[in-house]
Amino acid sequence: MMELERIRPTVLRGTFHAYELAALTAAARYVVESAPADVPAESLDQLEQLLTEYDRQVRKLAGRQP
């Protein structure tokens, strides 16, 4: 049961079940690793940055700071 809340005009807060977030993350990793040539490099860079931050936050939750 995903929920989205608008905090400010350009800031959203999302609440996800772990499996929902896992599915979104897996899809993002798939795109980064095997995107077709017509996906702009800038979009892939943004997605990679998002995944890097996601991984950092997961380590933080697990008590393993980078």
Predicted model as a PDB file, atoms N, CA, C, CB and O in Angstrom, pLDDT in the B-factor column:
MODEL        1                                                                  
ATOM      1  N   MET A   1       0.843  -1.168   0.000  1.00 89.00           N  
ATOM      2  CA  MET A   1       0.000   0.000   0.000  1.00 89.00           C  
ATOM      3  C   MET A   1       0.896   1.242   0.000  1.00 89.00           C  
ATOM      4  CB  MET A   1      -0.963  -0.008   1.219  1.00 89.00           C  
ATOM      5  O   MET A   1       1.324   1.703   1.058  1.00 89.00           O  
ATOM      6  N   MET A   2       1.164   1.756  -1.140  1.00 94.00           N  
ATOM      7  CA  MET A   2       2.001   2.940  -1.284  1.00 94.00           C  
ATOM      8  C   MET A   2       1.157   4.176  -1.021  1.00 94.00           C  
ATOM      9  CB  MET A   2       2.648   3.002  -2.693  1.00 94.00           C  
ATOM     10  O   MET A   2       0.004   4.265  -1.442  1.00 94.00           O  
ATOM     11  N   GLU A   3       1.760   5.132  -0.311  1.00 97.00           N  
ATOM     12  CA  GLU A   3       1.108   6.418  -0.082  1.00 97.00           C  
ATOM     13  C   GLU A   3       2.096   7.520  -0.410  1.00 97.00           C  
ATOM     14  CB  GLU A   3       0.596   6.545   1.385  1.00 97.00           C  
ATOM     15  O   GLU A   3       3.277   7.423  -0.075  1.00 97.00           O  
ATOM     16  N   LEU A   4       1.619   8.561  -1.059  1.00 97.00           N  
ATOM     17  CA  LEU A   4       2.433   9.730  -1.358  1.00 97.00           C  
ATOM     18  C   LEU A   4       1.783  10.945  -0.715  1.00 97.00           C  
ATOM     19  CB  LEU A   4       2.597   9.928  -2.896  1.00 97.00           C  
ATOM     20  O   LEU A   4       0.561  11.095  -0.712  1.00 97.00           O  
ATOM     21  N   GLU A   5       2.627  11.801  -0.175  1.00 97.00           N  
ATOM     22  CA  GLU A   5       2.156  13.021   0.481  1.00 97.00           C  
ATOM     23  C   GLU A   5       2.990  14.185  -0.039  1.00 97.00           C  
ATOM     24  CB  GLU A   5       2.253  12.907   2.048  1.00 97.00           C  
ATOM     25  O   GLU A   5       4.217  14.100  -0.093  1.00 97.00           O  
ATOM     26  N   ARG A   6       2.326  15.269  -0.421  1.00 98.00           N  
ATOM     27  CA  ARG A   6       3.045  16.452  -0.885  1.00 98.00           C  
ATOM     28  C   ARG A   6       3.409  17.295   0.332  1.00 98.00           C  
ATOM     29  CB  ARG A   6       2.189  17.277  -1.908  1.00 98.00           C  
ATOM     30  O   ARG A   6       2.538  17.770   1.061  1.00 98.00           O  
ATOM     31  N   ILE A   7       4.712  17.471   0.535  1.00 97.00           N  
ATOM     32  CA  ILE A   7       5.212  18.265   1.650  1.00 97.00           C  
ATOM     33  C   ILE A   7       5.327  19.728   1.234  1.00 97.00           C  
ATOM     34  CB  ILE A   7       6.577  17.730   2.134  1.00 97.00           C  
ATOM     35  O   ILE A   7       4.896  20.630   1.952  1.00 97.00           O  
ATOM     36  N   ARG A   8       5.910  19.939   0.070  1.00 97.00           N  
ATOM     37  CA  ARG A   8       6.036  21.251  -0.563  1.00 97.00           C  
ATOM     38  C   ARG A   8       5.804  21.018  -2.059  1.00 97.00           C  
ATOM     39  CB  ARG A   8       7.462  21.926  -0.275  1.00 97.00           C  
ATOM     40  O   ARG A   8       5.722  19.865  -2.481  1.00 97.00           O  
ATOM     41  N   PRO A   9       5.696  22.058  -2.860  1.00 97.00           N  
ATOM     42  CA  PRO A   9       5.411  21.862  -4.278  1.00 97.00           C  
ATOM     43  C   PRO A   9       6.339  20.866  -4.987  1.00 97.00           C  
ATOM     44  CB  PRO A   9       5.489  23.174  -4.972  1.00 97.00           C  
ATOM     45  O   PRO A   9       5.895  20.134  -5.871  1.00 97.00           O  
ATOM     46  N   THR A  10       7.606  20.835  -4.613  1.00 97.00           N  
ATOM     47  CA  THR A  10       8.529  19.920  -5.299  1.00 97.00           C  
ATOM     48  C   THR A  10       9.092  18.840  -4.379  1.00 97.00           C  
ATOM     49  CB  THR A  10       9.672  20.704  -5.905  1.00 97.00           C  
ATOM     50  O   THR A  10      10.071  18.177  -4.722  1.00 97.00           O  
ATOM     51  N   VAL A  11       8.473  18.662  -3.207  1.00 98.00           N  
ATOM     52  CA  VAL A  11       8.939  17.651  -2.253  1.00 98.00           C  
ATOM     53  C   VAL A  11       7.783  16.721  -1.907  1.00 98.00           C  
ATOM     54  CB  VAL A  11       9.516  18.317  -0.964  1.00 98.00           C  
ATOM     55  O   VAL A  11       6.724  17.159  -1.457  1.00 98.00           O  
ATOM     56  N   LEU A  12       8.011  15.419  -2.128  1.00 97.00           N  
ATOM     57  CA  LEU A  12       7.011  14.411  -1.787  1.00 97.00           C  
ATOM     58  C   LEU A  12       7.575  13.475  -0.726  1.00 97.00           C  
ATOM     59  CB  LEU A  12       6.575  13.613  -3.043  1.00 97.00           C  
ATOM     60  O   LEU A  12       8.785  13.259  -0.658  1.00 97.00           O  
ATOM     61  N   ARG A  13       6.707  12.932   0.086  1.00 97.00           N  
ATOM     62  CA  ARG A  13       7.095  11.897   1.049  1.00 97.00           C  
ATOM     63  C   ARG A  13       6.344  10.632   0.656  1.00 97.00           C  
ATOM     64  CB  ARG A  13       6.774  12.326   2.548  1.00 97.00           C  
ATOM     65  O   ARG A  13       5.127  10.647   0.469  1.00 97.00           O  
ATOM     66  N   GLY A  14       7.088   9.543   0.536  1.00 96.00           N  
ATOM     67  CA  GLY A  14       6.477   8.281   0.161  1.00 96.00           C  
ATOM     68  C   GLY A  14       6.557   7.275   1.284  1.00 96.00           C  
ATOM     69  O   GLY A  14       7.564   7.195   1.987  1.00 96.00           O  
ATOM     70  N   THR A  15       5.495   6.506   1.454  1.00 97.00           N  
ATOM     71  CA  THR A  15       5.466   5.398   2.399  1.00 97.00           C  
ATOM     72  C   THR A  15       5.206   4.142   1.590  1.00 97.00           C  
ATOM     73  CB  THR A  15       4.374   5.606   3.520  1.00 97.00           C  
ATOM     74  O   THR A  15       4.210   4.046   0.873  1.00 97.00           O  
ATOM     75  N   PHE A  16       6.119   3.169   1.710  1.00 95.00           N  
ATOM     76  CA  PHE A  16       6.042   1.958   0.914  1.00 95.00           C  
ATOM     77  C   PHE A  16       6.191   0.730   1.803  1.00 95.00           C  
ATOM     78  CB  PHE A  16       7.115   1.964  -0.178  1.00 95.00           C  
ATOM     79  O   PHE A  16       6.824   0.800   2.856  1.00 95.00           O  
ATOM     80  N   HIS A  17       5.623  -0.371   1.394  1.00 96.00           N  
ATOM     81  CA  HIS A  17       5.983  -1.660   1.979  1.00 96.00           C  
ATOM     82  C   HIS A  17       7.360  -2.000   1.436  1.00 96.00           C  
ATOM     83  CB  HIS A  17       4.920  -2.792   1.642  1.00 96.00           C  
ATOM     84  O   HIS A  17       7.737  -1.538   0.359  1.00 96.00           O  
ATOM     85  N   ALA A  18       8.103  -2.793   2.165  1.00 93.00           N  
ATOM     86  CA  ALA A  18       9.463  -3.143   1.750  1.00 93.00           C  
ATOM     87  C   ALA A  18       9.475  -3.764   0.358  1.00 93.00           C  
ATOM     88  CB  ALA A  18      10.096  -4.106   2.757  1.00 93.00           C  
ATOM     89  O   ALA A  18      10.360  -3.455  -0.440  1.00 93.00           O  
ATOM     90  N   TYR A  19       8.512  -4.635   0.047  1.00 95.00           N  
ATOM     91  CA  TYR A  19       8.502  -5.280  -1.265  1.00 95.00           C  
ATOM     92  C   TYR A  19       8.208  -4.291  -2.390  1.00 95.00           C  
ATOM     93  CB  TYR A  19       7.477  -6.398  -1.285  1.00 95.00           C  
ATOM     94  O   TYR A  19       8.689  -4.471  -3.509  1.00 95.00           O  
ATOM     95  N   GLU A  20       7.431  -3.259  -2.109  1.00 96.00           N  
ATOM     96  CA  GLU A  20       7.153  -2.248  -3.133  1.00 96.00           C  
ATOM     97  C   GLU A  20       8.418  -1.457  -3.446  1.00 96.00           C  
ATOM     98  CB  GLU A  20       6.024  -1.297  -2.672  1.00 96.00           C  
ATOM     99  O   GLU A  20       8.744  -1.217  -4.608  1.00 96.00           O  
ATOM    100  N   LEU A  21       9.122  -1.058  -2.392  1.00 95.00           N  
ATOM    101  CA  LEU A  21      10.360  -0.316  -2.592  1.00 95.00           C  
ATOM    102  C   LEU A  21      11.412  -1.197  -3.260  1.00 95.00           C  
ATOM    103  CB  LEU A  21      10.885   0.222  -1.255  1.00 95.00           C  
ATOM    104  O   LEU A  21      12.178  -0.722  -4.098  1.00 95.00           O  
ATOM    105  N   ALA A  22      11.452  -2.471  -2.894  1.00 95.00           N  
ATOM    106  CA  ALA A  22      12.394  -3.407  -3.519  1.00 95.00           C  
ATOM    107  C   ALA A  22      12.111  -3.538  -5.018  1.00 95.00           C  
ATOM    108  CB  ALA A  22      12.313  -4.794  -2.838  1.00 95.00           C  
ATOM    109  O   ALA A  22      13.042  -3.594  -5.822  1.00 95.00           O  
ATOM    110  N   ALA A  23      10.850  -3.586  -5.388  1.00 96.00           N  
ATOM    111  CA  ALA A  23      10.488  -3.700  -6.807  1.00 96.00           C  
ATOM    112  C   ALA A  23      10.905  -2.454  -7.580  1.00 96.00           C  
ATOM    113  CB  ALA A  23       8.976  -3.929  -6.959  1.00 96.00           C  
ATOM    114  O   ALA A  23      11.442  -2.562  -8.682  1.00 96.00           O  
ATOM    115  N   LEU A  24      10.665  -1.286  -7.018  1.00 96.00           N  
ATOM    116  CA  LEU A  24      11.064  -0.041  -7.679  1.00 96.00           C  
ATOM    117  C   LEU A  24      12.583   0.051  -7.804  1.00 96.00           C  
ATOM    118  CB  LEU A  24      10.525   1.171  -6.906  1.00 96.00           C  
ATOM    119  O   LEU A  24      13.103   0.469  -8.838  1.00 96.00           O  
ATOM    120  N   THR A  25      13.284  -0.338  -6.752  1.00 96.00           N  
ATOM    121  CA  THR A  25      14.746  -0.296  -6.766  1.00 96.00           C  
ATOM    122  C   THR A  25      15.313  -1.279  -7.782  1.00 96.00           C  
ATOM    123  CB  THR A  25      15.303  -0.601  -5.372  1.00 96.00           C  
ATOM    124  O   THR A  25      16.247  -0.951  -8.514  1.00 96.00           O  
ATOM    125  N   ALA A  26      14.755  -2.474  -7.827  1.00 96.00           N  
ATOM    126  CA  ALA A  26      15.219  -3.469  -8.797  1.00 96.00           C  
ATOM    127  C   ALA A  26      15.000  -2.975 -10.224  1.00 96.00           C  
ATOM    128  CB  ALA A  26      14.494  -4.810  -8.582  1.00 96.00           C  
ATOM    129  O   ALA A  26      15.858  -3.161 -11.087  1.00 96.00           O  
ATOM    130  N   ALA A  27      13.870  -2.357 -10.469  1.00 95.00           N  
ATOM    131  CA  ALA A  27      13.589  -1.827 -11.804  1.00 95.00           C  
ATOM    132  C   ALA A  27      14.575  -0.717 -12.162  1.00 95.00           C  
ATOM    133  CB  ALA A  27      12.143  -1.300 -11.882  1.00 95.00           C  
ATOM    134  O   ALA A  27      15.051  -0.649 -13.295  1.00 95.00           O  
ATOM    135  N   ALA A  28      14.880   0.145 -11.205  1.00 95.00           N  
ATOM    136  CA  ALA A  28      15.839   1.226 -11.458  1.00 95.00           C  
ATOM    137  C   ALA A  28      17.221   0.657 -11.759  1.00 95.00           C  
ATOM    138  CB  ALA A  28      15.909   2.184 -10.249  1.00 95.00           C  
ATOM    139  O   ALA A  28      17.903   1.135 -12.666  1.00 95.00           O  
ATOM    140  N   ARG A  29      17.643  -0.361 -11.006  1.00 96.00           N  
ATOM    141  CA  ARG A  29      18.952  -0.978 -11.256  1.00 96.00           C  
ATOM    142  C   ARG A  29      18.990  -1.634 -12.641  1.00 96.00           C  
ATOM    143  CB  ARG A  29      19.272  -2.025 -10.162  1.00 96.00           C  
ATOM    144  O   ARG A  29      19.996  -1.559 -13.346  1.00 96.00           O  
ATOM    145  N   TYR A  30      17.897  -2.266 -13.011  1.00 94.00           N  
ATOM    146  CA  TYR A  30      17.816  -2.897 -14.334  1.00 94.00           C  
ATOM    147  C   TYR A  30      17.992  -1.852 -15.432  1.00 94.00           C  
ATOM    148  CB  TYR A  30      16.467  -3.632 -14.508  1.00 94.00           C  
ATOM    149  O   TYR A  30      18.730  -2.076 -16.391  1.00 94.00           O  
ATOM    150  N   VAL A  31      17.325  -0.728 -15.296  1.00 93.00           N  
ATOM    151  CA  VAL A  31      17.423   0.322 -16.312  1.00 93.00           C  
ATOM    152  C   VAL A  31      18.858   0.852 -16.392  1.00 93.00           C  
ATOM    153  CB  VAL A  31      16.437   1.476 -15.999  1.00 93.00           C  
ATOM    154  O   VAL A  31      19.391   1.032 -17.486  1.00 93.00           O  
ATOM    155  N   VAL A  32      19.477   1.101 -15.250  1.00 93.00           N  
ATOM    156  CA  VAL A  32      20.850   1.626 -15.240  1.00 93.00           C  
ATOM    157  C   VAL A  32      21.805   0.642 -15.908  1.00 93.00           C  
ATOM    158  CB  VAL A  32      21.312   1.916 -13.793  1.00 93.00           C  
ATOM    159  O   VAL A  32      22.697   1.045 -16.654  1.00 93.00           O  
ATOM    160  N   GLU A  33      21.617  -0.646 -15.638  1.00 93.00           N  
ATOM    161  CA  GLU A  33      22.541  -1.662 -16.152  1.00 93.00           C  
ATOM    162  C   GLU A  33      22.288  -2.053 -17.605  1.00 93.00           C  
ATOM    163  CB  GLU A  33      22.459  -2.886 -15.299  1.00 93.00           C  
ATOM    164  O   GLU A  33      23.210  -2.494 -18.292  1.00 93.00           O  
ATOM    165  N   SER A  34      21.058  -1.897 -18.080  1.00 92.00           N  
ATOM    166  CA  SER A  34      20.774  -2.399 -19.431  1.00 92.00           C  
ATOM    167  C   SER A  34      19.847  -1.497 -20.230  1.00 92.00           C  
ATOM    168  CB  SER A  34      20.170  -3.770 -19.346  1.00 92.00           C  
ATOM    169  O   SER A  34      19.031  -1.973 -21.019  1.00 92.00           O  
ATOM    170  N   ALA A  35      19.973  -0.209 -20.024  1.00 88.00           N  
ATOM    171  CA  ALA A  35      19.100   0.732 -20.730  1.00 88.00           C  
ATOM    172  C   ALA A  35      19.398   0.750 -22.220  1.00 88.00           C  
ATOM    173  CB  ALA A  35      19.252   2.137 -20.154  1.00 88.00           C  
ATOM    174  O   ALA A  35      20.553   0.634 -22.631  1.00 88.00           O  
ATOM    175  N   PRO A  36      18.355   0.894 -23.025  1.00 87.00           N  
ATOM    176  CA  PRO A  36      18.570   1.050 -24.464  1.00 87.00           C  
ATOM    177  C   PRO A  36      19.343   2.336 -24.756  1.00 87.00           C  
ATOM    178  CB  PRO A  36      17.223   1.055 -25.214  1.00 87.00           C  
ATOM    179  O   PRO A  36      19.382   3.254 -23.937  1.00 87.00           O  
ATOM    180  N   ALA A  37      19.939   2.381 -25.903  1.00 89.00           N  
ATOM    181  CA  ALA A  37      20.780   3.518 -26.291  1.00 89.00           C  
ATOM    182  C   ALA A  37      20.016   4.843 -26.333  1.00 89.00           C  
ATOM    183  CB  ALA A  37      21.399   3.255 -27.644  1.00 89.00           C  
ATOM    184  O   ALA A  37      20.620   5.909 -26.216  1.00 89.00           O  
ATOM    185  N   ASP A  38      18.698   4.782 -26.499  1.00 91.00           N  
ATOM    186  CA  ASP A  38      17.939   6.030 -26.623  1.00 91.00           C  
ATOM    187  C   ASP A  38      17.596   6.661 -25.260  1.00 91.00           C  
ATOM    188  CB  ASP A  38      16.657   5.771 -27.401  1.00 91.00           C  
ATOM    189  O   ASP A  38      16.965   7.717 -25.219  1.00 91.00           O  
ATOM    190  N   VAL A  39      17.997   6.037 -24.160  1.00 91.00           N  
ATOM    191  CA  VAL A  39      17.789   6.657 -22.846  1.00 91.00           C  
ATOM    192  C   VAL A  39      18.914   7.672 -22.642  1.00 91.00           C  
ATOM    193  CB  VAL A  39      17.766   5.573 -21.679  1.00 91.00           C  
ATOM    194  O   VAL A  39      20.092   7.318 -22.703  1.00 91.00           O  
ATOM    195  N   PRO A  40      18.552   8.926 -22.402  1.00 94.00           N  
ATOM    196  CA  PRO A  40      19.581   9.963 -22.261  1.00 94.00           C  
ATOM    197  C   PRO A  40      20.557   9.659 -21.118  1.00 94.00           C  
ATOM    198  CB  PRO A  40      18.923  11.321 -22.028  1.00 94.00           C  
ATOM    199  O   PRO A  40      20.154   9.197 -20.051  1.00 94.00           O  
ATOM    200  N   ALA A  41      21.827   9.924 -21.357  1.00 92.00           N  
ATOM    201  CA  ALA A  41      22.864   9.692 -20.351  1.00 92.00           C  
ATOM    202  C   ALA A  41      22.576  10.485 -19.082  1.00 92.00           C  
ATOM    203  CB  ALA A  41      24.245  10.068 -20.906  1.00 92.00           C  
ATOM    204  O   ALA A  41      22.855  10.010 -17.981  1.00 92.00           O  
ATOM    205  N   GLU A  42      22.028  11.672 -19.221  1.00 95.00           N  
ATOM    206  CA  GLU A  42      21.693  12.501 -18.053  1.00 95.00           C  
ATOM    207  C   GLU A  42      20.655  11.804 -17.169  1.00 95.00           C  
ATOM    208  CB  GLU A  42      21.162  13.883 -18.505  1.00 95.00           C  
ATOM    209  O   GLU A  42      20.740  11.866 -15.943  1.00 95.00           O  
ATOM    210  N   SER A  43      19.696  11.153 -17.782  1.00 94.00           N  
ATOM    211  CA  SER A  43      18.684  10.419 -17.013  1.00 94.00           C  
ATOM    212  C   SER A  43      19.303   9.246 -16.275  1.00 94.00           C  
ATOM    213  CB  SER A  43      17.566   9.924 -17.932  1.00 94.00           C  
ATOM    214  O   SER A  43      18.970   8.987 -15.119  1.00 94.00           O  
ATOM    215  N   LEU A  44      20.200   8.541 -16.942  1.00 94.00           N  
ATOM    216  CA  LEU A  44      20.880   7.416 -16.300  1.00 94.00           C  
ATOM    217  C   LEU A  44      21.750   7.901 -15.140  1.00 94.00           C  
ATOM    218  CB  LEU A  44      21.738   6.649 -17.325  1.00 94.00           C  
ATOM    219  O   LEU A  44      21.813   7.252 -14.096  1.00 94.00           O  
ATOM    220  N   ASP A  45      22.414   9.032 -15.320  1.00 95.00           N  
ATOM    221  CA  ASP A  45      23.230   9.598 -14.245  1.00 95.00           C  
ATOM    222  C   ASP A  45      22.373   9.942 -13.026  1.00 95.00           C  
ATOM    223  CB  ASP A  45      23.970  10.851 -14.739  1.00 95.00           C  
ATOM    224  O   ASP A  45      22.762   9.663 -11.892  1.00 95.00           O  
ATOM    225  N   GLN A  46      21.214  10.543 -13.262  1.00 96.00           N  
ATOM    226  CA  GLN A  46      20.322  10.886 -12.152  1.00 96.00           C  
ATOM    227  C   GLN A  46      19.847   9.631 -11.434  1.00 96.00           C  
ATOM    228  CB  GLN A  46      19.117  11.694 -12.657  1.00 96.00           C  
ATOM    229  O   GLN A  46      19.770   9.602 -10.206  1.00 96.00           O  
ATOM    230  N   LEU A  47      19.531   8.601 -12.200  1.00 95.00           N  
ATOM    231  CA  LEU A  47      19.076   7.345 -11.613  1.00 95.00           C  
ATOM    232  C   LEU A  47      20.193   6.677 -10.813  1.00 95.00           C  
ATOM    233  CB  LEU A  47      18.570   6.399 -12.705  1.00 95.00           C  
ATOM    234  O   LEU A  47      19.947   6.125  -9.741  1.00 95.00           O  
ATOM    235  N   GLU A  48      21.408   6.727 -11.328  1.00 96.00           N  
ATOM    236  CA  GLU A  48      22.556   6.179 -10.588  1.00 96.00           C  
ATOM    237  C   GLU A  48      22.778   6.935  -9.275  1.00 96.00           C  
ATOM    238  CB  GLU A  48      23.832   6.242 -11.453  1.00 96.00           C  
ATOM    239  O   GLU A  48      23.071   6.323  -8.247  1.00 96.00           O  
ATOM    240  N   GLN A  49      22.641   8.243  -9.308  1.00 97.00           N  
ATOM    241  CA  GLN A  49      22.790   9.042  -8.086  1.00 97.00           C  
ATOM    242  C   GLN A  49      21.713   8.673  -7.067  1.00 97.00           C  
ATOM    243  CB  GLN A  49      22.719  10.549  -8.411  1.00 97.00           C  
ATOM    244  O   GLN A  49      21.995   8.560  -5.874  1.00 97.00           O  
ATOM    245  N   LEU A  50      20.501   8.488  -7.531  1.00 96.00           N  
ATOM    246  CA  LEU A  50      19.409   8.101  -6.660  1.00 96.00           C  
ATOM    247  C   LEU A  50      19.696   6.740  -6.020  1.00 96.00           C  
ATOM    248  CB  LEU A  50      18.086   8.065  -7.443  1.00 96.00           C  
ATOM    249  O   LEU A  50      19.475   6.562  -4.823  1.00 96.00           O  
ATOM    250  N   LEU A  51      20.183   5.788  -6.801  1.00 97.00           N  
ATOM    251  CA  LEU A  51      20.493   4.462  -6.271  1.00 97.00           C  
ATOM    252  C   LEU A  51      21.658   4.503  -5.284  1.00 97.00           C  
ATOM    253  CB  LEU A  51      20.814   3.503  -7.412  1.00 97.00           C  
ATOM    254  O   LEU A  51      21.660   3.771  -4.294  1.00 97.00           O  
ATOM    255  N   THR A  52      22.640   5.348  -5.547  1.00 97.00           N  
ATOM    256  CA  THR A  52      23.763   5.505  -4.625  1.00 97.00           C  
ATOM    257  C   THR A  52      23.264   6.028  -3.285  1.00 97.00           C  
ATOM    258  CB  THR A  52      24.828   6.456  -5.214  1.00 97.00           C  
ATOM    259  O   THR A  52      23.680   5.539  -2.235  1.00 97.00           O  
ATOM    260  N   GLU A  53      22.386   7.007  -3.314  1.00 96.00           N  
ATOM    261  CA  GLU A  53      21.829   7.552  -2.071  1.00 96.00           C  
ATOM    262  C   GLU A  53      20.942   6.517  -1.375  1.00 96.00           C  
ATOM    263  CB  GLU A  53      21.022   8.838  -2.360  1.00 96.00           C  
ATOM    264  O   GLU A  53      20.959   6.407  -0.149  1.00 96.00           O  
ATOM    265  N   TYR A  54      20.176   5.765  -2.150  1.00 95.00           N  
ATOM    266  CA  TYR A  54      19.347   4.700  -1.575  1.00 95.00           C  
ATOM    267  C   TYR A  54      20.228   3.692  -0.834  1.00 95.00           C  
ATOM    268  CB  TYR A  54      18.521   3.987  -2.683  1.00 95.00           C  
ATOM    269  O   TYR A  54      19.925   3.316   0.298  1.00 95.00           O  
ATOM    270  N   ASP A  55      21.308   3.259  -1.464  1.00 95.00           N  
ATOM    271  CA  ASP A  55      22.216   2.294  -0.839  1.00 95.00           C  
ATOM    272  C   ASP A  55      22.819   2.864   0.443  1.00 95.00           C  
ATOM    273  CB  ASP A  55      23.334   1.897  -1.818  1.00 95.00           C  
ATOM    274  O   ASP A  55      22.968   2.148   1.433  1.00 95.00           O  
ATOM    275  N   ARG A  56      23.165   4.143   0.427  1.00 95.00           N  
ATOM    276  CA  ARG A  56      23.718   4.794   1.615  1.00 95.00           C  
ATOM    277  C   ARG A  56      22.697   4.796   2.747  1.00 95.00           C  
ATOM    278  CB  ARG A  56      24.156   6.235   1.289  1.00 95.00           C  
ATOM    279  O   ARG A  56      23.031   4.518   3.899  1.00 95.00           O  
ATOM    280  N   GLN A  57      21.466   5.109   2.411  1.00 94.00           N  
ATOM    281  CA  GLN A  57      20.406   5.147   3.430  1.00 94.00           C  
ATOM    282  C   GLN A  57      20.111   3.749   3.989  1.00 94.00           C  
ATOM    283  CB  GLN A  57      19.122   5.755   2.836  1.00 94.00           C  
ATOM    284  O   GLN A  57      19.832   3.603   5.179  1.00 94.00           O  
ATOM    285  N   VAL A  58      20.172   2.738   3.143  1.00 92.00           N  
ATOM    286  CA  VAL A  58      19.947   1.364   3.615  1.00 92.00           C  
ATOM    287  C   VAL A  58      21.054   0.965   4.595  1.00 92.00           C  
ATOM    288  CB  VAL A  58      19.895   0.366   2.415  1.00 92.00           C  
ATOM    289  O   VAL A  58      20.783   0.354   5.628  1.00 92.00           O  
ATOM    290  N   ARG A  59      22.297   1.313   4.266  1.00 93.00           N  
ATOM    291  CA  ARG A  59      23.414   1.030   5.190  1.00 93.00           C  
ATOM    292  C   ARG A  59      23.196   1.757   6.521  1.00 93.00           C  
ATOM    293  CB  ARG A  59      24.776   1.459   4.558  1.00 93.00           C  
ATOM    294  O   ARG A  59      23.458   1.207   7.591  1.00 93.00           O  
ATOM    295  N   LYS A  60      22.722   2.981   6.437  1.00 94.00           N  
ATOM    296  CA  LYS A  60      22.455   3.768   7.648  1.00 94.00           C  
ATOM    297  C   LYS A  60      21.396   3.082   8.510  1.00 94.00           C  
ATOM    298  CB  LYS A  60      21.996   5.199   7.278  1.00 94.00           C  
ATOM    299  O   LYS A  60      21.553   2.979   9.727  1.00 94.00           O  
ATOM    300  N   LEU A  61      20.313   2.612   7.875  1.00 91.00           N  
ATOM    301  CA  LEU A  61      19.259   1.919   8.612  1.00 91.00           C  
ATOM    302  C   LEU A  61      19.777   0.644   9.269  1.00 91.00           C  
ATOM    303  CB  LEU A  61      18.097   1.589   7.683  1.00 91.00           C  
ATOM    304  O   LEU A  61      19.331   0.270  10.354  1.00 91.00           O  
ATOM    305  N   ALA A  62      20.716  -0.016   8.610  1.00 92.00           N  
ATOM    306  CA  ALA A  62      21.274  -1.261   9.132  1.00 92.00           C  
ATOM    307  C   ALA A  62      22.358  -1.000  10.175  1.00 92.00           C  
ATOM    308  CB  ALA A  62      21.841  -2.100   7.993  1.00 92.00           C  
ATOM    309  O   ALA A  62      22.911  -1.941  10.744  1.00 92.00           O  
ATOM    310  N   GLY A  63      22.661   0.272  10.425  1.00 90.00           N  
ATOM    311  CA  GLY A  63      23.683   0.604  11.415  1.00 90.00           C  
ATOM    312  C   GLY A  63      25.093   0.493  10.902  1.00 90.00           C  
ATOM    313  O   GLY A  63      26.043   0.437  11.683  1.00 90.00           O  
ATOM    314  N   ARG A  64      25.241   0.461   9.577  1.00 80.00           N  
ATOM    315  CA  ARG A  64      26.568   0.375   8.954  1.00 80.00           C  
ATOM    316  C   ARG A  64      26.819   1.658   8.177  1.00 80.00           C  
ATOM    317  CB  ARG A  64      26.681  -0.877   8.016  1.00 80.00           C  
ATOM    318  O   ARG A  64      26.560   1.723   6.975  1.00 80.00           O  
ATOM    319  N   GLN A  65      27.308   2.648   8.842  1.00 70.00           N  
ATOM    320  CA  GLN A  65      27.629   3.927   8.181  1.00 70.00           C  
ATOM    321  C   GLN A  65      28.743   3.732   7.160  1.00 70.00           C  
ATOM    322  CB  GLN A  65      28.046   4.997   9.225  1.00 70.00           C  
ATOM    323  O   GLN A  65      29.633   2.904   7.359  1.00 70.00           O  
ATOM    324  N   PRO A  66      28.697   4.493   6.067  1.00 62.00           N  
ATOM    325  CA  PRO A  66      29.754   4.371   5.047  1.00 62.00           C  
ATOM    326  C   PRO A  66      31.116   4.776   5.549  1.00 62.00           C  
ATOM    327  CB  PRO A  66      29.414   5.203   3.851  1.00 62.00           C  
ATOM    328  O   PRO A  66      32.091   4.723   4.799  1.00 62.00           O  
TER     329      PRO A  66                                                      
ENDMDL                                                                          
END                                                                             
